[in-house]
Amino acid sequence: MSAWIMLLLAVAFEIAGTALLKLSDGFARWEWGALAVGAYILSLWFFAPALKTIPVGIAYAVWVGLGILAAAVIGGVFFNQQLDLVQYLCIALILIGAVGLRLTTDA
């Protein structure tokens, strides 16, 4: 499987883990917390082999950048957490950086 596909799967499970962690209410709802831990484990399971090919700084920046964007969207759509314009612009800059790193990496 391509390293970039592995990285995208890692991102997807990290995003799921973050949403599940929110649903756990600080682990007060342990079932959601346990699912969050499982999602984070799967995220690392896919992230580690991606690092064999993709430079660690690039992989981590893409992983975190996409996670930030998705967390902001999920927060707004599912948890009614609104950001202001400056916060959205900052997230856009992170996304631009992540895409730029992907486009300039040969791995």
C-alpha angles and dihedrals in degrees: 000000000000117000090233091054089050089051092050090050089050089052092048093053092045090053091048090049092053093050091047090049089055089050090051090068093222091322091302085122096050096186091065090043092054090050089049091054090049091051091050091050090052089048091056090043089062096035096057098061091044087063090064088074109015117067109253095238092052094044093048094047092051092044093051096039094054090042092054092050093048093045090053092050093046091046091054098042102039106021101033092237110154126199127202126243095264091052091051090049091051091051089049090054090052090050092048089052093049092049091046091052091050093049093050098046119092096197 
